[in-house]
Amino acid sequence: MFETLSDRLTSVFSSLRAKGRLSDADIDATCREIRIALLEADVALPVVRAFVAHVKERARGSEVSQALNPAQQVVKIVNDELVEILGGETRRLRLAKTPPTIIMLAGLQGAGKTTLAGKLARWLREQGHAPMLVAADLQRPNAVQQLAVVGERAEVAVFAPEPGNGVGDPVDVARRSIDHAKRQQHDVVIIDTAGRLGIDQELMRQAADIRDAVQPDEILFVVDAMIGQDAVTTAQAFMEGVGFDGVVLTKLDGDARGGAALSVRHITGKPIMFASTGEKLGDFDAFHPDRMASRILDMGDVLTLIEQAQKTFDEEQAKKMAGKLTSGDGFTLDDFLEQMAMVQKMGPIKNLLGMMPGMGQMRDQLNQIDDRDLDRIAAIIRSMTPGERAEPKIINGSRRARIARGSGVSVTEVSSLVTRFFDAQKMMKRMAGGLGIPGMPGGGGGRKSAKAAKKGKKGRRVSGDPRKAALGRKPGGGDIPAQQLPPGLGGKLPPGLELPPGFDPSKLKLPGQN
C-alpha cells in the first residue's frame, strides 16, 4: 500500500546522502519533496502541514547541524515524526476487570467488519482467550450466515439467535449476548454491528443504542484503508455520533496510496490498534507505529518477521533441525521439504522478503517471485522414494526421468534441484567446520588450527642431544617445581634458556635482594 510513498521518500533521502553539510536551501527542498510525496499518498492536508512543519523545525536545529552524518539525521527525524503521527506507541486492548470484555465494531458497510470480527476473534483465541462473536448486523442480507461461517473457520463460538435479513432487534441481541457469554464462560464478546453505504441518522442511532445497552469496554472503528480522504470524513462523523476508542485498518494489502493510515490517527486523536493485511484469517495483527514507519522508509520490519517465525516454528523441532544443519550430512531432502512447508506457513515469500531492509529497491524482482515454484519443488521431492530422499547420490539418469514424469517437470529441473541440494550440503559442512572463524563450531583457526591440533597430539618432541634433552628437566625427570624458579616464571622456562642438570635458580642472589 505504501509503495508510492516509500519510493518517493527513498529517492529524496538518496539525494541527501552525498552532502556532507545541509544548507537551509537543502532542507527546504527536502521538505518540499516530502510534502509532495505525502499529498500524492492521499494524506489529509492539515496532517501534511503539521508533519512538514515539525520536520523542518527539527532539521534546522542543532541535532542536524552538529551531526556527523546530516542526511542520516534527517532520515531519523522523518522516522520519528512518522512514528508520532501513526500513534507513537502500540496501543493494547483494555480488558475488563470482570469478564467478559465487550468489544463493539462500528463502521460503514463494505469496510470488512464481519471478516475482521473473525480475524480479531482468532487472534484473541491464539492469545489464550475464549472469545464469542455476536451477530448484531440484522440488516445486510446473509450477514448472520457470513458471520457463522467466519466463526467456524476461526474456531470460535457465534451467538446468532435471530435470522437477520431485516428480522430481529440488534439492540436486544447485543444485550442478551452478554448474559449468554457469562453462562458459557466466554471472557471476550465481539459485537458485529450493521453498517450503511453512507453516514445517516438511522445508522448512528442504532450504533448508539447498542453502545448504551452493553457499555462496551472498547469501541473499534473499522475503516477501509483504500477510501483515501473519505476515511477522515467518516471517522469524524462516527466520532461525533457514536464515539470510538481505537481504529482498525482493513485492506492494507490493497494498491491504494495509504493516506488514510496517516490521516485518521492525527485527525481523530484515536490510536490505530489493529491492521488487516490480507484475505486470510491469519492476515491480522496489532498495529505497531514504529514498524510501519520503518516499512514506509524502506528500513524493513525484522521484528514482525521474527515474531512470525516464532509462531510458525516449533522450538524443539528447530533445535533438532539446527543439529542436522551443523552436521551437514544429516540434512536430507525430507528435512528440506519440512523446512519449506514451515516457511510457506509464514505467508507469501514476497511478503517475507519485503520485510527485509532495503528490499523496496528490489520491488520488480520481488514481484517476479512465484510461490508456485516452491510447489513444483515439493512435487519433485514427493515423487522420490524414501531412499532417494535420504541419499540423493543414488539418483541416476533413469531415476531422474521417473521422478520428472511423476512430478510433471523436466529432467533438467530434477537435476538442477539435486545439484543445488548437494551444493547446500557442502556449504553447511563448511559452516559446520567454522570456516576458520574463531568461535564457530569446529573452527577457530581453519587449516592452520587443524594442523596445530594434529601436531599437538604427537606430544613434545625430544632432542637427540642429551644436553638439550635435559633442558628444563630436573635430574629425576619432570619440569622444575615452581618454587625453585624466580617469581613470575610460573613453573615454565623461557624459550631458549638452557640450564645444567641440578641447577637451582632459587639460590641466585640478584641485585637489590637481601
C-alpha positions in Angstrom: 0.0 0.0 0.0 2.8 2.5 0.9 4.9 1.6 -2.2 4.4 5.1 -3.8 5.2 7.0 -0.6 8.1 4.7 0.2 9.6 5.2 -3.3 9.3 8.9 -3.2 10.8 9.3 0.3 13.7 6.9 -0.6 14.6 8.9 -3.6 14.5 12.2 -1.6 16.9 10.8 1.0 19.3 9.2 -1.5 20.0 12.7 -3.0 20.9 13.9 0.5 23.5 11.2 1.3 26.1 12.8 -1.0 26.0 16.1 1.0 28.4 16.5 3.9 26.5 19.5 5.2 22.9 20.6 4.7 22.1 24.2 4.0 18.7 25.9 4.6 18.1 25.5 0.8 18.7 21.7 1.0 16.3 21.4 4.0 13.6 23.5 2.2 14.0 21.4 -1.0 13.8 18.1 1.0 10.7 19.3 2.9 9.0 20.3 -0.3 9.6 16.8 -1.8 8.3 15.2 1.4 5.1 17.5 1.2 4.5 16.4 -2.4 5.1 12.7 -1.5 2.5 12.9 1.3 -0.1 14.7 -0.8 0.3 12.1 -3.6 -0.2 9.4 -1.0 -3.6 11.0 -0.3 -2.7 12.2 3.2 -5.1 14.9 4.5 -3.7 18.5 4.0 -3.8 19.5 7.7 -1.7 16.4 8.5 0.8 17.2 5.8 1.2 20.8 7.0 1.8 19.7 10.6 4.2 16.9 9.6 6.4 19.1 7.3 6.5 21.9 9.9 7.8 19.6 12.6 10.4 18.1 10.3 11.6 21.5 9.1 11.8 22.8 12.6 13.9 19.9 13.8 16.1 19.8 10.7 17.2 23.4 11.2 18.0 22.7 14.8 21.3 21.6 16.4 20.7 17.9 16.1 21.3 18.1 12.3 23.9 20.9 12.1 26.1 19.2 14.7 25.6 15.6 13.4 28.4 13.7 11.8 26.0 12.5 9.1 23.3 15.2 8.5 21.5 13.1 5.9 21.1 10.1 8.3 19.9 12.5 11.0 17.2 13.9 8.7 16.0 10.3 7.9 15.9 9.7 11.7 13.8 12.9 12.2 11.3 11.8 9.5 11.1 8.3 11.0 10.4 9.8 14.5 7.7 12.1 13.1 6.1 9.2 11.2 6.0 7.1 14.3 4.5 10.1 16.2 1.8 10.7 13.5 0.9 7.0 13.5 0.3 6.9 17.2 3.7 6.8 18.9 3.3 3.5 20.9 1.4 0.3 20.3 -2.0 0.5 21.9 -3.2 -2.7 23.6 -6.8 -3.8 24.2 -8.2 -2.8 27.6 -9.5 -5.9 29.2 -12.3 -5.7 31.7 -11.5 -6.5 35.4 -14.6 -8.7 35.5 -15.1 -10.8 32.3 -16.4 -10.6 29.7 -14.6 -7.8 27.9 -17.0 -6.3 25.5 -15.7 -5.1 22.1 -18.1 -3.3 19.7 -17.2 -2.9 16.0 -18.6 0.1 14.1 -18.1 1.3 10.5 -19.6 1.7 7.1 -20.9 -1.2 5.0 -18.1 -2.8 2.9 -15.3 -1.8 5.3 -14.9 -5.5 6.2 -16.3 -5.6 9.7 -17.7 -9.2 9.6 -14.4 -10.7 8.3 -12.4 -8.6 10.7 -14.6 -9.8 13.6 -13.5 -13.3 12.8 -9.8 -12.3 12.5 -9.9 -10.5 15.8 -11.6 -13.5 17.5 -8.9 -15.9 16.1 -6.2 -13.5 17.2 -7.6 -13.4 20.7 -8.0 -17.2 20.8 -4.3 -17.5 20.0 -3.6 -15.1 22.9 -5.3 -17.6 25.3 -8.8 -16.0 25.4 -12.2 -17.6 24.8 -14.0 -15.1 22.5 -17.5 -15.2 21.3 -18.9 -13.4 18.1 -22.3 -11.7 18.2 -24.4 -11.3 15.0 -26.0 -7.9 15.6 -25.9 -7.0 11.9 -29.5 -7.9 11.1 -29.9 -5.6 8.1 -27.5 -6.7 5.4 -28.6 -9.9 3.5 -26.9 -13.0 4.8 -24.7 -11.1 7.3 -25.6 -13.6 10.0 -24.8 -16.6 7.8 -21.5 -15.0 6.9 -20.5 -14.4 10.5 -21.4 -18.1 11.3 -19.1 -19.3 8.5 -16.3 -16.9 9.6 -16.7 -18.1 13.3 -16.5 -21.7 12.2 -13.2 -21.1 10.3 -11.8 -19.1 13.2 -12.9 -21.9 15.6 -14.8 -19.6 17.9 -18.4 -19.6 19.2 -21.1 -17.4 17.5 -24.2 -16.1 19.2 -26.9 -15.6 16.5 -30.4 -16.0 17.9 -32.1 -14.1 15.0 -32.0 -15.0 11.3 -31.3 -11.5 10.1 -32.2 -10.2 6.6 -34.2 -7.5 8.3 -35.7 -9.7 11.0 -34.9 -9.1 14.7 -33.8 -6.3 17.1 -30.0 -5.8 17.1 -30.0 -4.0 20.4 -31.9 -6.9 22.1 -29.4 -9.4 20.6 -26.4 -7.4 21.8 -27.9 -7.2 25.3 -28.8 -10.9 25.5 -25.3 -11.9 24.3 -23.7 -10.6 27.5 -25.7 -13.0 29.7 -25.1 -15.9 27.3 -21.3 -15.2 27.4 -21.3 -15.3 31.2 -23.1 -18.6 31.3 -20.8 -20.1 28.6 -17.7 -18.6 30.3 -16.5 -16.6 27.3 -14.1 -13.8 28.5 -14.4 -11.7 25.4 -17.5 -10.7 23.4 -17.1 -9.2 19.9 -20.3 -7.5 18.6 -20.6 -7.1 14.8 -22.9 -4.2 14.1 -24.7 -3.1 10.9 -23.2 -0.5 8.5 -24.6 1.7 5.8 -23.3 2.8 2.4 -23.0 6.3 3.8 -23.5 8.2 7.1 -27.2 8.6 8.1 -29.2 9.1 11.3 -30.5 5.6 11.5 -27.0 4.1 11.4 -25.8 6.4 14.2 -28.9 5.9 16.3 -28.7 2.1 16.2 -25.0 2.1 16.9 -25.5 4.5 19.9 -28.4 2.3 21.2 -26.2 -0.8 21.1 -23.4 1.1 22.9 -25.8 2.3 25.6 -27.2 -1.2 26.1 -24.0 -3.1 26.5 -21.5 -0.4 27.7 -18.6 -1.8 25.7 -15.0 -1.7 27.1 -13.7 -0.9 23.6 -15.4 0.6 20.6 -13.3 0.0 17.4 -13.9 2.0 14.3 -13.3 -0.2 11.2 -12.2 1.8 8.2 -11.2 0.7 4.7 -7.7 1.9 4.1 -8.4 2.3 0.4 -11.0 5.0 0.6 -8.5 7.8 1.0 -9.7 11.2 2.1 -13.2 9.9 2.8 -11.7 7.9 5.7 -11.1 11.1 7.6 -14.7 12.4 6.9 -16.3 9.1 8.0 -14.1 8.9 11.1 -15.1 12.4 12.2 -18.8 11.6 11.7 -18.5 8.3 13.8 -16.5 10.2 16.4 -19.3 12.7 16.9 -22.2 10.3 16.6 -21.1 7.3 18.5 -17.5 7.8 19.7 -14.8 5.2 19.5 -11.6 4.2 21.3 -9.4 2.9 18.5 -9.2 2.4 14.8 -8.8 -0.8 12.8 -7.4 -0.5 9.2 -8.6 -3.1 6.7 -7.3 -3.9 3.2 -3.8 -2.7 3.8 -2.7 -5.2 1.2 -4.5 -3.1 -1.5 -2.9 -0.8 -4.1 -4.3 2.4 -2.6 -1.9 5.1 -1.6 -2.3 4.7 2.2 -3.2 8.3 3.2 -6.0 7.0 5.5 -3.5 5.4 7.9 -1.5 8.6 8.2 -4.6 10.8 8.5 -7.2 9.1 10.7 -4.9 8.9 13.8 -3.9 12.6 13.6 -7.4 14.0 12.9 -9.3 12.0 15.5 -6.6 11.6 18.1 -7.5 7.9 18.5 -4.8 5.3 18.0 -4.7 2.7 15.2 -4.9 -0.6 17.2 -5.1 -3.3 14.5 -4.4 -3.8 10.9 -5.7 -6.4 8.4 -3.2 -7.1 5.6 -4.9 -9.9 3.6 -7.9 -12.0 3.0 -6.9 -15.0 5.2 -7.9 -15.0 8.9 -4.3 -15.0 9.9 -3.5 -11.8 8.0 -4.1 -9.7 11.0 -2.1 -8.3 13.9 -1.7 -5.4 16.3 -0.6 -2.2 14.7 2.9 -1.1 15.6 3.6 2.6 14.6 7.4 2.2 14.7 7.4 -0.9 12.4 5.0 0.8 9.9 7.3 3.8 9.8 10.3 1.5 9.1 8.4 -0.1 6.2 7.5 3.3 4.7 11.1 4.4 4.9 12.3 1.0 3.4 14.1 0.1 6.6 12.3 -3.2 6.8 10.3 -4.9 9.6 12.6 -7.5 11.0 10.7 -7.7 14.4 7.5 -8.8 12.7 9.4 -11.3 10.6 11.0 -12.8 13.8 7.6 -12.9 15.5 6.0 -14.8 12.6 8.9 -17.2 12.6 8.5 -17.8 16.3 4.7 -18.5 15.8 5.4 -21.0 13.0 8.5 -22.9 14.0 8.4 -25.3 16.9 11.3 -24.8 19.3 12.2 -28.4 19.8 11.9 -29.0 16.0 14.1 -26.0 15.4 16.8 -27.4 17.7 16.7 -30.8 16.0 17.0 -29.1 12.6 19.9 -27.0 13.8 21.8 -30.1 14.8 21.2 -31.6 11.3 22.3 -28.4 9.6 25.6 -28.2 11.6 26.3 -31.9 10.8 25.8 -31.3 7.0 25.3 -35.0 6.1 22.4 -35.4 8.4 20.3 -32.9 6.4 18.1 -34.8 3.9 15.6 -33.8 1.2 12.8 -34.8 3.7 14.2 -32.2 6.1 14.3 -29.6 3.3 10.7 -30.3 2.4 9.7 -29.9 6.0 11.5 -26.6 6.3 10.0 -25.3 3.0 6.5 -26.1 4.3 7.2 -24.2 7.5 8.3 -21.1 5.5 5.2 -21.3 3.4 3.1 -21.2 6.6 4.6 -17.8 7.4 3.0 -16.3 4.3 3.9 -15.5 0.7 7.7 -15.4 0.1 7.4 -12.0 -1.5 5.9 -10.6 1.7 8.6 -12.2 3.9 11.4 -10.8 1.8 9.7 -7.4 1.7 10.2 -7.1 5.5 14.0 -7.1 5.0 15.7 -3.7 5.0 16.4 -2.2 1.5 14.0 -4.6 -0.3 12.0 -1.6 -1.6 14.7 -1.0 -4.2 14.2 -4.6 -5.5 10.5 -4.4 -5.8 10.5 -5.5 -9.5 12.5 -8.7 -8.6 10.2 -9.4 -5.7 7.1 -9.1 -7.9 8.6 -11.9 -10.1 8.7 -14.3 -7.2 6.1 -17.0 -7.6 5.2 -19.3 -4.7 4.2 -21.9 -7.2 7.9 -22.6 -7.8 8.0 -24.0 -4.2 5.0 -26.2 -5.0 7.0 -27.6 -8.0 10.0 -28.3 -5.8 7.7 -30.1 -3.3 6.2 -32.2 -6.1 9.7 -33.2 -7.3 10.8 -34.3 -3.8 7.5 -36.2 -3.1 8.0 -38.1 -6.4 11.2 -39.6 -5.0 11.3 -42.8 -2.9 12.2 -42.6 0.8 15.7 -44.0 -0.1 16.3 -41.3 -2.7 15.3 -38.5 -0.3 17.7 -39.8 2.3 20.5 -40.5 -0.1 20.2 -38.3 -3.3 23.5 -39.7 -4.6 21.7 -42.8 -5.8 19.6 -40.8 -8.2 20.9 -41.7 -11.6 19.6 -40.9 -15.1 16.8 -43.4 -15.2 15.6 -42.4 -11.7 15.6 -38.7 -12.7 13.5 -39.5 -15.7 11.0 -41.4 -13.5 10.9 -38.5 -10.9 10.4 -36.0 -13.7 7.4 -37.9 -15.1 5.9 -38.3 -11.6 6.1 -34.6 -10.8 5.3 -33.2 -14.2 8.5 -31.4 -14.7 11.6 -31.8 -17.0 14.6 -33.9 -16.2 16.7 -30.7 -16.2 14.6 -29.3 -13.3 15.1 -32.5 -11.3 18.9 -32.5 -12.0 19.0 -28.8 -11.0 17.3 -29.4 -7.7 19.6 -32.4 -6.8 22.7 -30.3 -7.7 21.6 -27.3 -5.7 20.9 -29.7 -2.7 24.4 -31.1 -2.9 25.9 -27.5 -3.1 23.8 -26.6 0.0 25.2 -29.7 1.9 28.7 -28.7 1.0 28.1 -25.1 2.2 26.6 -26.4 5.5 29.7 -28.7 6.0 32.0 -25.6 5.6 29.8 -23.7 8.1 30.0 -26.6 10.5 33.8 -26.5 10.2 33.7 -22.9 11.2 35.5 -21.6 8.0 38.4 -20.6 10.2 36.3 -18.1 12.2 37.1 -18.1 16.0 34.1 -19.1 18.0 32.4 -21.1 15.2 31.7 -24.8 16.0 34.7 -26.8 15.0 36.5 -23.7 13.8 38.8 -21.2 15.4 41.7 -21.4 13.1 40.8 -23.1 9.8 43.5 -25.2 8.3 46.2 -23.8 10.4 44.4 -24.6 13.6 43.7 -28.2 12.4 47.5 -28.7 11.7 48.3 -27.3 15.1 45.9 -29.7 16.7 47.3 -32.6 14.8 50.8 -31.5 15.8 49.8 -31.2 19.4 48.6 -34.8 19.5 52.2 -36.1 18.8 53.4 -34.8 22.2 56.5 -32.8 23.0 59.5 -33.5 20.7 62.7 -34.5 22.5 66.1 -33.7 21.0 68.7 -36.4 20.5 71.3 -34.2 22.2 71.4 -35.3 25.8 72.2 -31.7 26.9 69.1 -30.4 25.1 67.0 -33.3 26.3 67.9 -32.2 29.9 66.7 -28.7 29.2 64.2 -27.6 31.8 64.3 -31.0 33.5 65.4 -31.9 37.0 67.7 -35.0 37.3 64.8 -37.3 38.1 62.8 -36.0 35.1 59.8 -33.7 35.0 59.5 -29.9 35.0 61.3 -27.8 37.6 58.9 -27.1 40.5 57.5 -23.6 40.5 59.0 -22.8 43.9 62.6 -23.3 42.5 62.1 -20.7 39.8 62.3 -16.9 40.2 58.9 -15.3 40.8 56.9 -14.6 37.6 58.1 -17.6 35.5 55.1 -19.7 36.8 57.0 -23.0 36.6 58.0 -22.7 32.9 61.3 -21.7 31.4 61.5 -19.0 28.8 62.3 -20.3 25.2 66.0 -20.8 24.5 67.1 -20.8 28.2 69.4 -23.8 28.9 70.2 -24.8 32.5 72.6 -27.5 33.6 71.2 -30.5 35.4 70.7 -30.0 39.1 71.0 -26.2 38.9 68.7 -24.5 41.5 67.9 -20.9 40.3 66.1 -20.1 43.6 69.5 -19.8 45.3 70.7 -17.0 43.0 71.3 -13.6 44.6 70.0 -10.9 42.3 71.0 -7.2 42.7 68.7 -5.4 45.2 67.8 -8.6 47.1 68.7 -9.2 50.7 
